[in-house]
Amino acid sequence: MGQRTSWNGLVSRGSGDPTTQLGTHRAAWTMILVYLAGGLTALLDVHLLRGGAALDGVMRRQVTVIAGIELAAAAALWQLPWQRWPRGASLMLALWALVLHAAFGLTGFMSPAVSVAFISAGSVWLGVFHSYRATLLIVVPAGLTHAVPQWSLDGDPRHFGTLAIILPVWLLIAFVINRTVDALHRAHRSLDRRARLLEQIALAGHRLSRLDPLEVTAAALEALRGTGATSAWLLLSVGGDGWAGHLLADGAGPPGDAGRDTGPPSSLPLSPAALTTLHERLQDHHSPGLSTLDDDLTIDEVVLPAGQVLAHAPVTTLGGAGSLVATYPPERTPGMAEQQAVELLATQTGQALSTANLFQVERRESRRHASDARRDGLTGIGNRRAIDTALADLRPGDVVVMLDLDRFKQVNDEYGHAAGDDTLRQLAAYLEGFARAQDTVGRYGGEEFTLLLAHAAPAADGAVARLLDGWRAKRPVTTLSAGYAVHMIGSTPQDSLAAADAALFRAKRGGRDRAVRGMAERLHPN
């Protein structure tokens, strides 16, 4: 998963290491602190701990000068912009430390034990901040800075023989630390990767709770895109008779277009042919998981080039099943974390789609029941409840018409109730045909009907007259009486309805088969 093993790369654990830039100045400042500690310790030792005058004056001056150089170097190096430089820049600090180590050794001030401890600390530093290969390149010069000063002072060649023991120890220290730090970095990257994926899934959870299947689909695809996928698919069976699905992908050109751009993602429903192609391709990989496209997969205007890695998992919904699919480019090869994220998201998507689809079904049923509750069972037009609802929206200038079939009881007695019901249905159909789109027609009760004519005040008389003439032209078994009233400013809908009903009563009393215009008796100033 990382961009190198510990045996590759001289100075860096690769750009995939999230601490690469942070580690650059940490590595430098750690070595600078060693400079400070070494310089201050040397000054304290030669001037206080060893009594100052007890030491050879030349050695004291030499150690003081070297320690001063070490402290001055630490102060200067602290000011450099290490965070802007690659990790390898800090290796020069190790080389300079070896020069200072050799200088201290040539004065006779540093004992062999202190020298071994100093270079062992350097091995720890290399193991923490650099690759093992860097340690291999520096360990030999480090060994020479330990042995050469000792040999120059007493001429004993055995100092070089000790390198056969301490060099492997230094390498072992660096190797163990390097392996441990690499393992920690890999664990950190893995945990960080999983955390980011879980964050994407958690963020998608809110949108997945929507009750619109299209919004659930969009949330699932966006969440997949958030895992680093270049395209995301949702493929679902539709009652076992076909497939339905959506795609969210980077901009892509038609086959053979070498200049395909990578613009913003676009969402599109997949055509039946595209769905079939994708379904067959997924069937080539019998179980969910990670697999690689062997050749280009062309779907409408979108081309997925060979080498793309598919991560897919089954989606199960009420009455259906399908797959959630993500594609990744070869340079961002997904691992088990991405596959597990796809599987978790597929489970959540299936549950969310089931809930959304069930809600949509129940909402349609609720609307149908609400519509049935406002519809007359015999004639199919609006009932008393529908009329009351429409009356609440009555506006000045609207016309309320009350209609009643004349001598309807005789129709039932003479022709039977079936003929009476048929007459009611005929009148309902006639009124629906007469009414405009903005008008309301309903059966008020029994053989009474109501017609609300929107903005019809100027033509109210003619409209009602044409209404009765049209009914007579049908040669029905019985005639029709009408009473109507124009809704005026200051009147309530109930006032206008009562005025139309009173006018209908007068039409009946006046001989039937006629229309009478009425007016609301109560006018309200507000």
Secondary structure, DSSP 8 states (H G I E B T S, - for coil): --S--TTS-SS-S-TT-TTHHHHHHHHHHHHHHHHHHHHHHHHHIIIIIT-STTS-HHHHHHHHHHHHHHHHHHHHHHTS-GGGS-GGGGHHHHHHHHHHHHHHHHHT-S-HHHHHHHHHHHHHHHHHHS-HHHHHHHHHHHHHHHHHHHHHHH--THHHHTHHHHHHHHHHHHHHHHHHHHHHHHHHHHHHHHHHHHHHHHHHHHHHT-S-HHHHHHHHHHHHHHTT-SEEEEEEESTTS-EEEEEEE----STT-TT----S-EEEE--HHHHHHHHHHHHTS-SSEEEE-SS-EEETTEEE-TT-EEEEEEEEETTEEEEEEEEE-GGG---HHHHHHHHHHHHHHHHHHHHHHHHHHHHHHHHHHHHHHTB-TTTSSB-HHHHHHHHHT--TT-EEEEEEETTHHHHHHHH-HHHHHHHHHHHHHHHHHHS-TT-EEEEEETTEEEEEETT-GGGHHHHHHHHHHHHHHT--SS-EEEEEEE--TT--HHHHHHHHHHHHHHHHHTTSSSEEEE--S-----
